[in-house]
């Protein structure tokens, strides 16, 4: 829960966390700040905190209100996305100096299977008969997850921010404040490069003022910038395609199950096509 107000004459947000996280968000912010060397990107300032109370089952902290000035609009343009990926390069260079969480002992490939096993159960519980689902989806998802896991069998984890996106980066003066700091974690390579694109396409699909043609053009624009941002070599190309595949599978399973519309139907069909192309590559 979030509450807006004032703290010592400063606009502030009170955040109450009712589910115990593996590592408290307050500790995540402190740990990130201690190793961050970026002069552009920072965590929100923390004003006060109440550690997890086992009896009351919550933790809370007060942080600055960043006012949520967007760096990416809907739809966006070449200038905004260029700026976004300039920030991405800044984050990769100066915000990831020393991981503060232990690397998982389980191999990335096995964790990938576990993740999708959990997510498939959630999808069945939330949307057992969603109109965007097709009979072939379960088999396609199974083949995709197996393919992805096999391709990741020799790939190691990378420490990164799991929500590096337009939703979680906000302008404050001349700085960029990064939110959702619970999501610092170990992930597959380039997950952080495709995460923003993944959710942005669904924001476009949900917007009544965005046409299907605009959605498709915006997807091409994002993909072009992602591919131009990642250093070009064969290993990176393969890993980036696997990151796209992982998010496409997540979209087919749950994230793309939006309200039926021309855009959501087209986006889901495009997702199926891209998964099939990955499996045949």
Secondary structure, 3 states (H helix, E strand, C coil): CEEEEEECCEEEEEEEECCCCCCCHHHHHHHHHHHCCCCCEEECCEEEEEEEECCCCEEEEEEECCCCECCCCCCCCHHHHHHHHHHHHHHHHHCCCCCCCCCCCCCHHHHHHHHHHHHHHHHHHHCCCCCCCCCCHHHHHHHHHHHHHHHCCCCCCEEEECCCCCCCEEEECCEEEECCHHHEEEECCCHHHHHHHHHHHHHHHHCCCCCHHHHHHHHHHHHHHHHHHCCCCHHHHHHHHHHHHHHHHHHHHHHCCCCCCHHHHHHHHHHHHHHHHHHHC
